[in-house]
Every structure is written in structure tokens, then in C-alpha cells.
Amino acid sequence: MALDRLRANWEEIASVDPLWAILIEPGRRNGRWPISEFFRSGEVEIDEVLSQVLRLDSRLQRERALDFGCGVGRLTRAMSTYFEKCLGVDISVQMIELAKGFNRDRPNCQFILNTSSDLQLFESGSFDFVYSSLVLQHMPSARVAFGYMDEFLRIIRPSGMVVFQLLYTRHWSARLQAPRRIYSLLRRLGMGGPFLHRQLLLHPIQLIAIPENQVRAHLVANGAILVHRESDAPPRLTRSVRYYVRKAPM
């Protein structure tokens, strides 16, 4: 039921303002993201992440990569210059259809709908690289987020690497999540999503944070090694860590 609500929320925001929902920046709300700038931001992010990955392991294979929570393919597209095959998965039908449209010129990109709490559509040990950028923070609970982390470790090859970015703390004002709570209340009262988003500047996007010590403990308990971590710079209402993870040797 929790994932059903998550899916419904992302279907709704995808129909109203998908690019802003994926990459929230001042002045970009209500369709103000130029497409070229939006996708360029993905290239900058992936160049930074993969430069670090290759510093950690220059022998990383570049056959198959997964972008978990791909949205419209901003990062999948950028990853496609590094890997032979890039797959993007998302919980929203509309996001997947937009991703296919935006990336018609990238034949090595494939976009797949996944509404399950696992990644059983992929075989174990079938990816060289798994990336998830600020997606797990939108899960309905830490339990669900940890479940996907376990799936990342299952589908990665022994020689591969998983990188995911996740909130570990929120300012008290971010914990209140007032825009989401008011949005949900007014939607139940019958007000339309586009009006609430465009005119009242509300949205249905949920945020959770998982302390770093809990993430580290979960990874270790599930046979993973944290090989590198990066935190964003203050001051911010939310703070996140990007985790670089490998399977522990057998």
C-alpha cells in the first residue's frame, strides 16, 4: 500500500512538472527547466561520480549499468557514454514514457517500469555499476530503502560497484514537510493537483532521512564494504551522503 501511494504521487507530479520534481532548483518550477540545461546537469553529475569510481577501481567493467529511480533519464543518458548498455527503472509509467521520448537517440538506453519493492526482474550479478541519486530518500520508510540497498548488492557483479546518495539529516522545517501534508489534505478535499502545484506551490513529494551509522551497519551486515563516501557542504536544510559500495570478497 505504501508503494502504491508513492507511485500515485509520482504519477501525479510527473503529469504536472516532471523535470522540477526530479531536480528541484530555484526558478525552475512550472516548466522552467530548459531541456539542454537539465540533461547537461546529469552529464556533470555522472562525470564527477564515475571519475571517482574509476579512481577507486580503474578496472571496472563497463558492460551494464543501472539507474535506479531514473525519472526521465537524465542520468541514464549521461551514463550511456560510459557503458555499453544502460537500464533505467522507475515506479512511474509517465516518467518511463517521457524517458523513452527524450532518449530516442540513445539506442543503448532502455527504460523499464518497476512497481515492486524488489528488483527481481534482474538476475543476480548482472550489472557492473548501479547508481541511485537521491531516490531512496523518497521511499515510504527506511525498511523499504534498506530492501532496495540489498537488491543493489544482489544484482551487482563481484567486481562491480554500487553508488547511492541518501539524506542522513533534515532541518526541523524540512521534517515538517508542510507542502506535502497540505497538498495531501487539499487533494482529499477535491482540489486539483496542477492548481496546488502551480498556484499554491505545494507538492506530494515525501522525504525521509536515514542516519549514516544505520546505513553503514546495514551494509556491513549484508556483506558490503563502504570504500568511499562524500557528504554535501553546509548550510542546507537537508544533508546527504553519497556512498560508494562494493561486495565483500568471499
C-alpha positions in Angstrom: 0.0 0.0 0.0 2.8 2.4 0.8 4.4 1.9 -2.6 1.0 2.3 -4.2 0.8 5.8 -2.6 4.4 6.5 -3.7 3.6 5.5 -7.3 0.4 7.6 -7.3 2.3 10.7 -6.0 5.0 10.4 -8.7 2.4 9.8 -11.4 0.7 13.0 -10.4 3.8 15.1 -10.2 5.1 13.6 -13.5 1.9 14.9 -15.2 2.4 18.4 -13.8 6.1 19.3 -13.5 8.4 16.2 -14.1 11.7 18.0 -14.6 11.4 20.1 -11.4 10.3 17.1 -9.4 13.4 15.3 -10.4 15.8 18.2 -9.9 14.4 20.8 -7.6 16.2 24.2 -8.2 15.1 27.8 -7.5 13.4 29.4 -10.5 12.8 26.1 -12.4 9.3 25.3 -11.2 6.3 25.1 -13.6 8.2 24.0 -16.7 11.1 26.5 -16.4 13.8 23.9 -16.8 15.5 24.3 -20.2 15.9 20.7 -21.6 19.5 21.2 -22.6 20.5 22.5 -19.1 18.5 19.8 -17.4 20.3 17.0 -19.2 23.7 18.8 -19.0 23.4 18.7 -15.2 23.2 14.9 -15.5 26.4 14.8 -17.5 28.2 16.9 -14.9 27.0 14.6 -12.1 27.9 11.4 -13.8 31.3 12.7 -14.9 32.0 13.5 -11.3 30.8 10.2 -9.9 32.4 8.0 -12.4 35.7 9.9 -12.2 35.7 8.9 -8.5 34.6 5.4 -9.2 37.4 4.9 -11.7 39.9 6.4 -9.3 38.8 3.7 -6.8 38.9 0.9 -9.4 40.3 1.6 -12.8 39.5 -1.9 -13.9 35.7 -1.5 -13.5 34.0 -3.3 -16.3 31.7 -1.1 -18.5 29.2 -3.5 -19.9 25.9 -3.0 -18.0 24.8 -0.1 -15.7 21.5 0.5 -13.8 20.0 3.9 -12.9 17.5 3.2 -10.1 14.7 5.9 -10.0 15.6 7.1 -13.4 12.8 9.6 -13.9 13.0 10.9 -17.4 16.5 9.5 -18.0 18.7 12.5 -17.0 21.4 10.3 -15.5 20.8 7.2 -17.6 21.5 9.2 -20.7 24.7 10.5 -19.2 25.8 7.0 -18.1 25.3 5.7 -21.7 28.5 7.4 -22.8 30.4 5.2 -20.3 28.6 1.8 -20.5 27.6 -0.5 -23.4 24.1 -0.9 -22.0 22.3 1.4 -19.5 18.9 0.5 -18.0 16.7 2.9 -16.1 13.9 1.8 -13.8 11.2 3.9 -12.3 8.0 3.5 -10.4 6.1 5.9 -12.6 4.6 5.0 -16.0 4.6 8.6 -17.1 8.3 9.1 -16.2 9.2 6.0 -18.1 7.3 7.1 -21.2 9.0 10.6 -21.0 12.4 8.9 -20.6 11.8 6.9 -23.8 10.8 10.0 -25.7 13.7 12.1 -24.5 16.3 9.4 -25.2 15.2 8.0 -28.6 18.7 8.9 -29.9 20.4 6.7 -27.3 19.9 3.1 -28.5 21.9 1.7 -25.6 19.4 3.1 -23.1 16.4 1.0 -22.0 13.7 2.2 -19.6 11.7 -0.3 -17.5 8.7 0.2 -15.2 9.2 -1.4 -11.7 6.4 -1.1 -9.2 7.7 -3.8 -6.9 9.6 -3.5 -3.6 12.4 -5.5 -5.1 14.4 -5.8 -8.4 13.5 -9.4 -9.2 13.2 -8.5 -12.8 17.0 -8.5 -12.9 19.2 -11.6 -12.4 21.7 -11.7 -9.6 25.2 -10.4 -10.5 24.0 -8.9 -13.8 25.4 -5.3 -13.5 28.8 -3.7 -13.4 27.5 -0.5 -11.9 24.4 0.6 -10.0 23.6 4.2 -9.4 20.8 5.9 -7.4 20.9 9.7 -6.9 18.6 11.0 -4.1 15.9 8.4 -4.8 15.9 6.3 -1.7 15.1 9.4 0.4 11.6 9.3 -1.2 10.8 5.8 0.0 7.9 5.4 2.4 10.1 4.0 5.1 13.7 3.1 6.0 12.8 -0.5 5.8 11.9 -0.2 2.1 15.0 1.8 1.4 17.2 -0.9 3.0 15.4 -3.5 1.0 16.4 -1.8 -2.3 20.0 -1.5 -1.0 20.0 -5.2 -0.5 18.8 -5.6 -4.1 21.6 -3.4 -5.4 24.1 -5.7 -3.7 22.3 -8.8 -5.1 22.3 -7.6 -8.8 25.9 -6.2 -8.8 28.7 -8.4 -10.0 31.5 -9.2 -7.6 33.8 -6.8 -9.5 31.2 -4.1 -9.7 30.3 -1.0 -7.6 27.1 0.5 -6.2 26.8 4.2 -5.6 23.8 5.8 -4.0 23.1 9.2 -2.4 20.7 9.4 0.6 19.7 12.0 3.2 21.0 11.5 6.7 19.5 14.5 8.4 16.9 17.2 7.9 16.4 20.6 9.5 13.3 20.8 11.6 11.4 22.8 8.9 12.2 20.0 6.4 11.0 17.4 8.8 7.5 19.0 9.0 7.1 18.5 5.2 4.4 21.1 5.3 4.0 21.4 1.4 3.4 17.7 1.1 1.0 17.5 4.1 -1.1 20.4 3.0 -1.1 19.1 -0.6 -2.4 15.7 0.6 -5.1 17.4 2.7 -6.3 19.6 -0.1 -6.3 16.8 -2.6 -8.5 14.8 -0.3 -10.9 17.8 -0.3 -11.1 17.6 -4.0 -8.7 20.3 -5.2 -6.7 19.6 -8.4 -3.0 18.7 -8.4 -2.0 21.2 -11.1 -3.6 24.1 -9.2 -2.0 23.1 -5.9 1.5 22.8 -7.5 1.4 25.7 -9.9 -0.6 28.3 -7.9 -0.1 27.3 -4.2 3.4 25.9 -4.7 2.6 22.7 -3.0 3.7 19.1 -3.9 3.3 15.5 -2.9 7.0 14.6 -2.6 7.9 12.8 0.6 11.4 12.8 2.2 13.0 10.5 4.7 16.5 10.6 6.2 18.5 7.6 7.5 21.4 8.3 9.8 24.8 7.3 8.4 25.6 4.9 11.2 22.5 2.9 10.4 23.3 2.8 6.7 26.9 1.6 7.4 25.7 -1.1 9.9 23.2 -2.4 7.4 25.7 -2.6 4.6 28.2 -4.4 6.7 25.5 -6.9 7.9 24.7 -7.6 4.3 28.2 -8.4 3.0 29.2 -5.0 1.7 32.3 -2.8 2.0 32.0 1.0 2.1 35.0 2.1 0.0 34.4 5.8 -0.1 31.8 8.4 1.0 31.1 12.1 0.2 28.9 14.5 2.0 27.4 17.7 0.7 28.5 21.0 2.0 26.5 23.1 4.6 24.5 25.1 5.1 21.5 23.2 3.8 18.0 22.3 5.1 18.8 18.7 4.3 22.2 16.9 4.3 23.1 13.8 2.3 25.9 11.3 1.8 27.0 9.6 -1.4 28.0 6.0 -0.6 30.4 4.0 -2.8 30.0 0.4 -2.0 31.4 -3.0 -3.1 30.6 -6.6 -2.2 32.9 -8.0 0.4 35.3 -10.7 -1.0 34.1 -14.3 -0.5 
